[in-house]
Amino acid sequence: MRSIRLRILAIFAVLVIAGVVAWQLLPSDGGKKDPVTVGTTDAVTSLDPAGAYDAGSWAMYSNVYQSLMTFKSGAIVPEPDAAESCGFIGGKLQTFQCKLRDDLTFSDGKDVTAEDVKYSFDRMMEIKTDVGPSVLFPSLKNVVAKGLTVTFNLSARDATFPQKLATGAGSIVEKDAYSEHKLRTDNGVTGSGPYVLKSYEPGVSAELVPNSRYKGALKETGGPVNVRYYKQSNDLLAAWKSGQVDVTHRQLPPSTLSELDTTDVEQRVTEADSAEIRNLVFNVRPGSPLADKKVRQAIAAIIDRAPLVTNVYKSTVEPLYSLIPQGYIGHSTPFFDAYPAPDPKRARELMKDAGVKLPLPVTFAYRDDDEYTPETKEIRRQLEADGLFKVTVKAVEWTKFQKEYAAGAYDMYTVGWLPDYPDPDTFSQPLVGRDSSLHNGYTSKKMDQLISSTLQYSDRSRTSADFKDIQKLVGEDVPLVPLWQKKDYVVAKPDVAGSQYLSDGTGIWRLWELGWI
């Protein structure tokens, strides 16, 4: 999401069938009661919210868990969900307090208490898994529960704290169902969200039914939904063509997305501007061949985004030249300013200055998905074209990939990123701040100072200069190279209602919006 509302372009087929009118795009109260089946290539790393910080897992969390606050589609300010009210205490932006609703119940029938909220945060920070969301709360000092009141005490000002509470990182779990010191691994969920997880087979399927006990920001919980998970985008395409799924989201192959026919009465297509980005990330730890900044700058001087955009992704993405994508406060183009066109000669000079032997051997890993294989081949071609690098490519299963890049197993790797909340901080602290979620070894006191400065202001327009300085520093240090910013597509059968509301380009699934016409 953005500092202004996302511009959602709902592109629907022209319907001329007698009796079909506008209201039919919304779920009907009668008729078909079968579950809507949604297909995706996003993977769930963990059903335990303390154990995952990825799009596939958080898409599930937003349906089976509840946070104190939530975002309505397209909103930039969170509103209470599990909470009755929330707000900062005093003007220092270091004490945030919420009053919990008194009518909340977990899916196992137990009441949701302020102690459960405290426990959820305490265990997340205690477990602190490498691929978990604790990185979002570097300033969280402690959580205090008293009666229905939950108080978060921070060690530093953080104007974005309410937005962070509204993410999957703020998911509330039932303290008797989740261990204090380790992740839950029985494929079960005990939450208070709008859905109950009836059954789950990792990497295959999830069966969700409406939670009759749900109380919160939603007025209705929607109908039953089945989710089908596919390893490859071509597998999802095959399932779509054969009618095995009713809705597809993230992600059909680029060649299919680029040829979608919005006049086809056999489908509904929703195309949304999105803040999804993809970066080429460098392992900068001592001993890595990319530890020298000049080598990373050389790669930045080589990368040509045009073939990626046009040939690989068929213009379903746009070139990105900054850490913060278009549409957010402070967006700038430092990588275009510093590297306006591919320059192999400049890259060679930088490699010479670094004193490395050519070609420099590097390992390049990516998530094993046929959507990303052509991208990886193109980047490898560019890096090897002038004899500067010798690239060994590794395609790795998603969960293993996350754990291994966090451990420093690869010299460079590509990772996509979706915003957690509608503020440019979602691209700074988690990606280039201390203990970042990218786990690439990058640290910078100047960067941390700039990030801290952006968190001082409730008036977010005052952060623009600092965010531009952050992006400039990324362009100089090159801990990563931004590649592209992507559009978001939802494709649904014509009798599915509400598909235009499933996603607003942030990766959050609003499955409760789906139904049948």
Secondary structure, DSSP 8 states (H G I E B T S, - for coil): --SS---EEEE-----STT--GGGGS--SSS--S-EEEEES---S-SSTTS--SHHHHHHHHHH---SEE--TT-SS-EESSEEEEEESSSSS-EEEEEE-SS-B-TTS-B--HHHHHHHHHHHHHH--TTSSGGG-TTEEEEEEETTEEEEEESS--TTHHHHHTSGGG----TTTS-SSS---SS-----SSEEEEEEETTTEEEEEE-TT--SS-S-----EEEEE-SSHHHHHHHHHTTS-SEEES---HHHHHT--TT-TT-EEEEEEEEEEEEEEE--STTSTT-SHHHHHHHHHH--HHHIIIIISTTSEEE--SSS-TTSTT---HHHHH-SS--HHHHHHHHHHHT--SSEEEEEEEES-TTTHHHHHHHHHHHHTTTSEEEEEEEE-HHHHHHHHHTT--SEEEEEE--SSSSTHHHHHHHHSTT-TT-S----HHHHHHHHHHTT-SSGGGGHHHHHHHHHHHHHH-SEEEEEEEEEEEEE-TTEESGGGS-SSSS---GGG-EE-
